[in-house]
Amino acid sequence: MLLPVSTWQDIDSWLKKSRTILIPIGSMEQHGPNGFIGTDALCPEIIARHAESLAPEDVLVGPTFSVGCAQHHLGFPGTITMRPSTMIAAMVDWTESLMRHGFQRLYWLNGHGGNIATIEAAFSEIHARRSFDLRGADNRPGLTLKRRDWWDFSGVMRLCNELYPVGHGSHATASEVSVTYYGYPDRARYEVEMSPKIAPNGTIGDAVQYRRDFPDGRIGSDPTQSTAEHGERIVKVAAQAVLDEIRRFAA
Ligand SMILES: [Zn+2]
């Protein structure tokens, strides 16, 4: 089921059989000359929707939390970011809204490495709020929060290494661009050329330093290798892994 195109009665019925929801979480930041600004939000969304299409009875996909922590990309037009403190506050509100209806297991499918520290801090904030609040503490329902980075499944990593032994990179990667080309094939930018072919590597600081050290936005990658056909293979492996994991998580 997809929450944004469900009714409240659908969700009411869902809660009679499950307390679990999957929330894609990403970022709105530049992804180099041929990658979409929404890449990090689109990848977990595309994978989550594919998992849902395989087993609509087993997965409820929430709205995509599509803006994250991307201050270091603000040197590039189109990037939108939240401060870590704002993102934590927003994740607390999303979680407590869902908890009010009885959701107890939130599986956040993440698409952005720069979100990891803040997502984990948000989990700590949510648990701390519960720990400080002793109302009904003895018979209060449990809460389990989980973060999964979509590229981190062993089968996905293996496939990406096989598809891109050279120039996979760490930002605007060949694999994430492929996933979005699979999701939006009509918008793929196969004509774009890049120089150097493989982008430089380095460390990340603030927006000015990032733009200076990584002038076209990529880090270590050659996403001219990206294709919709690769993306389809990656999405199928990742979606099956998500489905297997969320079934265990919900049990
Ligand atoms: Zn990305």
Boltz pocket constraint, residues with backbone or C-beta under 6 A from the ligand:
constraints:
  - pocket:
      binder: B
      contacts: [[A, 31], [A, 39], [A, 40], [A, 111], [A, 112], [A, 171], [A, 172], [A, 173], [A, 176]]
      max_distance: 6.0
